Amino acid sequence: MAVPKRKMSRSNTRHRRAQWKASPPALVPIAVDGSVYQVPRRLVKAYQRGLLAPEG
C-alpha cells in the first residue's frame, strides 16, 4: 500500500477533493406493461421482475 512520505496540507487535500464530481446514472429505456420507462441500467431486472414499481 502506498504511504505518503510527508503530511499533505489541508489546502492541498481540499483542492484535491474538490475535483471529484458525482455523475448522474445512465438511464436506459425499458418496457413494463406496455409503457416505456427510463431507469438506471443496474435496476432493469428489478423493474422487469416487478420488485420495483415504475414511477410516472
N, C-alpha and C positions, 0 to 999 in steps of 0.2 A: 504494500500500500504506500502511496506517495505521502511523504511527511514534509511539510514546509520547513525550510531552514530558518526562516525569520517570521516574526509575527506580522500579519497583514494589518495595515492601518484600518481604522473604522471607515475612513473616507473611501479607500480603495474597495473595501468589502461592499459598501453600499452602492458604489458605482457599478461594480460587477453584478450585483443582484438586480439592479435597476434595468439591466439589459434583457432580463427574462420576460417574455410575454406569453400569456395564455392564448391559444388559438381555438376558435370555435370548432366543434366536431363536424366532420364532413357528413352531410346528410345524403341519403340515397332514397329514391322513391320505391315504395312497396305497395302492393295492392292487398287490402284487407276488406273482405266482404264487398268487393266491387268498387271500393273507394281507394284513391291513391293518396298516400301519406308520405311525408318526408321525415325519416327517422335516422338516428346515428347507425352506422354500419354494425356496431357491436351489439345493438339491440334488435336487429332484424328478426332473429329466430324467436326471441321472446314475444314480439308482436305477432308473428305468424302462428305461434302456439297458443296465443290467447292469454299469456301470462301478464301482459300489459295492455291496457286499453288505449287505443289511439285517441289523441285529443283533436278536437276540431270538428 
